[in-house]
Amino acid sequence: MTQRTIPTIRLNNGVSIPQIGFGTMNLSAVRDNSPESHEVTAKGIAAAIAAGYRHFDTAQMYANEKGLGLAIARSGLPRNEFFLTTKLGNGNHRPDDVRRSFEQSLVDLGVEQLDLFLMHWPLPTLYGGDFVSTWRAITHLVDEGLLRAAGVSNFNPDHLQRIIDETGRVPVVNQIEVHPYFGNRPVFAACASHDIAIEAWSPLGQASVLADPTIADIARKHNRSTAEIVLRWHTQQGRIVIPKTATPARMEQNIGVFDFTLPPEDLAAIDSLNKGEAGRRGPNPETFAWIPTSSNPTPKINP
Ligand SMILES: NC(=O)c1ccc[n+]([C@@H]2O[C@H](COP(=O)([O-])OP(=O)(O)OC[C@H]3O[C@@H](n4cnc5c(N)ncnc54)[C@H](OP(=O)(O)O)[C@@H]3O)[C@@H](O)[C@H]2O)c1
């Protein structure tokens, strides 16, 4: 098992999070909650643990929390070596459902306390537009000691401002889509003003940026892969990253990006690839209104 020293980011409530985590979405191609799918997930996670990952990102909607729990239990490592994030399912926004589904996540992950729980999507067009009581219910889990840190995901500046103004509770992170083709800059400014850490989801743009000629030139210069260059671009600018790969050699590559530095001109060249809204790969948080069902468990993120 590889031992690594991974930099940590201190969140605004004092909790430390490893700057790189392992994205677990779609490790198993189907979200059917079957023992077979959980074994596929557990096998992928076991490889990631062996490569040195201790921070894992899952979600109620990925239907893979049991697979992650299996891998953690089988690792034999103490619980406090891991940093575990899960996210509230879109069908669970009512305060009672926040509580019930969170308790189920603890059971499925096989833990008594969670490190980070995120509201996965604000869903401003559902639940009468009330994501504030959902947020309040999440913060109560921290007050009860069941949760170390509460955060959000896919929150635009106005969504952030509303929950902060109406509850006085500031999320520790906002997990948002960021990669070289989708800079998401307006959200950065809002997060910075409230000391909210940014976690980049799809940090490699779901592999779409890896053949970019500008990034390929920079990769040749540093004798690194394009994936390593992109992850270093993120981490050097203070973002937390959660790349997903099912490939053990890539797991090693992605976690080993903390031993080189990109000069300012390389960071700027990658910044300049931003296509704005045209570069977005996932849903738009203002309009995303999808709730999973057993017959339709996977969103069409890229129709
Ligand atoms: N909060 C949200 O709404 C939200 C939304 C989407 C995703 N997420 C989180 O973000 C995580 C990552 O996002 P993602 O999976 O969409 O995209 P991603 O991490 O940007 O890209 C994953 C793709 O890149 C490939 N890849 C990874 N490392 C590579 C390397 N070193 N060289 C070449 N190819 C490489 C993977 O291939 P192989 O697997 O075939 O190796 C896979 O096709 C998810 O797992 C999930 O935890 C959150």
The ligand as an SDF file (V2000), in Angstrom:
LIG
                    3D

 48 52  0  0  0  0  0  0  0  0999 V2000
  -21.5370   17.4310   -7.4020 N   0  0  0  0  0  0  0  0  0  0  0  0
  -21.9100   17.0770   -8.6010 C   0  0  0  0  0  0  0  0  0  0  0  0
  -22.9740   17.4560   -9.0840 O   0  0  0  0  0  0  0  0  0  0  0  0
  -21.0310   16.1750   -9.4080 C   0  0  0  0  0  0  0  0  0  0  0  0
  -21.2890   15.9870  -10.7710 C   0  0  0  0  0  0  0  0  0  0  0  0
  -20.4190   15.1620  -11.4920 C   0  0  0  0  0  0  0  0  0  0  0  0
  -19.3330   14.5640  -10.8560 C   0  0  0  0  0  0  0  0  0  0  0  0
  -19.1250   14.7420   -9.5100 N   0  0  0  0  0  0  0  0  0  0  0  0
  -17.9890   14.1060   -8.8010 C   0  0  0  0  0  0  0  0  0  0  0  0
  -16.7960   14.3840   -9.5240 O   0  0  0  0  0  0  0  0  0  0  0  0
  -16.1120   13.1700   -9.7910 C   0  0  0  0  0  0  0  0  0  0  0  0
  -15.2860   13.2760  -11.0570 C   0  0  0  0  0  0  0  0  0  0  0  0
  -16.0690   13.7250  -12.1430 O   0  0  0  0  0  0  0  0  0  0  0  0
  -16.2640   12.8880  -13.5120 P   0  0  0  0  0  0  0  0  0  0  0  0
  -16.1180   11.4590  -13.2290 O   0  0  0  0  0  0  0  0  0  0  0  0
  -17.5410   13.3930  -14.1160 O   0  0  0  0  0  0  0  0  0  0  0  0
  -15.1240   13.4420  -14.4710 O   0  0  0  0  0  0  0  0  0  0  0  0
  -13.5190   13.5690  -14.4520 P   0  0  0  0  0  0  0  0  0  0  0  0
  -12.9350   13.0920  -13.1820 O   0  0  0  0  0  0  0  0  0  0  0  0
  -13.2240   14.9560  -14.9240 O   0  0  0  0  0  0  0  0  0  0  0  0
  -13.1170   12.5940  -15.6560 O   0  0  0  0  0  0  0  0  0  0  0  0
  -13.2320   11.2000  -15.5800 C   0  0  0  0  0  0  0  0  0  0  0  0
  -12.7510   10.6430  -16.9060 C   0  0  0  0  0  0  0  0  0  0  0  0
  -11.3630   10.9350  -17.0740 O   0  0  0  0  0  0  0  0  0  0  0  0
  -10.6350    9.7250  -17.2980 C   0  0  0  0  0  0  0  0  0  0  0  0
   -9.3380    9.8810  -16.6010 N   0  0  0  0  0  0  0  0  0  0  0  0
   -9.1380   10.0520  -15.2640 C   0  0  0  0  0  0  0  0  0  0  0  0
   -7.8210   10.1670  -14.9980 N   0  0  0  0  0  0  0  0  0  0  0  0
   -7.1680   10.0730  -16.1890 C   0  0  0  0  0  0  0  0  0  0  0  0
   -5.7960   10.1040  -16.5450 C   0  0  0  0  0  0  0  0  0  0  0  0
   -4.8140   10.2670  -15.6570 N   0  0  0  0  0  0  0  0  0  0  0  0
   -5.4890    9.9730  -17.8730 N   0  0  0  0  0  0  0  0  0  0  0  0
   -6.4680    9.8180  -18.8050 C   0  0  0  0  0  0  0  0  0  0  0  0
   -7.7890    9.7710  -18.5190 N   0  0  0  0  0  0  0  0  0  0  0  0
   -8.1400    9.8980  -17.2040 C   0  0  0  0  0  0  0  0  0  0  0  0
  -11.4830    8.6120  -16.7320 C   0  0  0  0  0  0  0  0  0  0  0  0
  -11.2620    7.4150  -17.4590 O   0  0  0  0  0  0  0  0  0  0  0  0
  -11.2140    5.9130  -16.8200 P   0  0  0  0  0  0  0  0  0  0  0  0
  -12.1560    5.8720  -15.6570 O   0  0  0  0  0  0  0  0  0  0  0  0
  -11.6650    5.0790  -17.9730 O   0  0  0  0  0  0  0  0  0  0  0  0
   -9.7840    5.6650  -16.4480 O   0  0  0  0  0  0  0  0  0  0  0  0
  -12.8910    9.1340  -17.0140 C   0  0  0  0  0  0  0  0  0  0  0  0
  -13.2710    8.8840  -18.3670 O   0  0  0  0  0  0  0  0  0  0  0  0
  -17.2440   12.1520   -9.8790 C   0  0  0  0  0  0  0  0  0  0  0  0
  -16.7730   10.8170   -9.7550 O   0  0  0  0  0  0  0  0  0  0  0  0
  -18.1100   12.5840   -8.7330 C   0  0  0  0  0  0  0  0  0  0  0  0
  -17.5890   12.0940   -7.5080 O   0  0  0  0  0  0  0  0  0  0  0  0
  -19.9520   15.5500   -8.7900 C   0  0  0  0  0  0  0  0  0  0  0  0
  1  2  1  0
  2  3  2  0
  2  4  1  0
  4  5  1  0
  4 48  2  0
  5  6  2  0
  6  7  1  0
  7  8  2  0
  8  9  1  0
  8 48  1  0
  9 10  1  0
  9 46  1  0
 10 11  1  0
 11 12  1  0
 11 44  1  0
 12 13  1  0
 13 14  1  0
 14 15  2  0
 14 16  1  0
 14 17  1  0
 17 18  1  0
 18 19  2  0
 18 20  1  0
 18 21  1  0
 21 22  1  0
 22 23  1  0
 23 24  1  0
 23 42  1  0
 24 25  1  0
 25 26  1  0
 25 36  1  0
 26 27  1  0
 26 35  1  0
 27 28  2  0
 28 29  1  0
 29 30  1  0
 29 35  2  0
 30 31  1  0
 30 32  2  0
 32 33  1  0
 33 34  2  0
 34 35  1  0
 36 37  1  0
 36 42  1  0
 37 38  1  0
 38 39  2  0
 38 40  1  0
 38 41  1  0
 42 43  1  0
 44 45  1  0
 44 46  1  0
 46 47  1  0
M  CHG  2   8   1  16  -1
M  END
$$$$
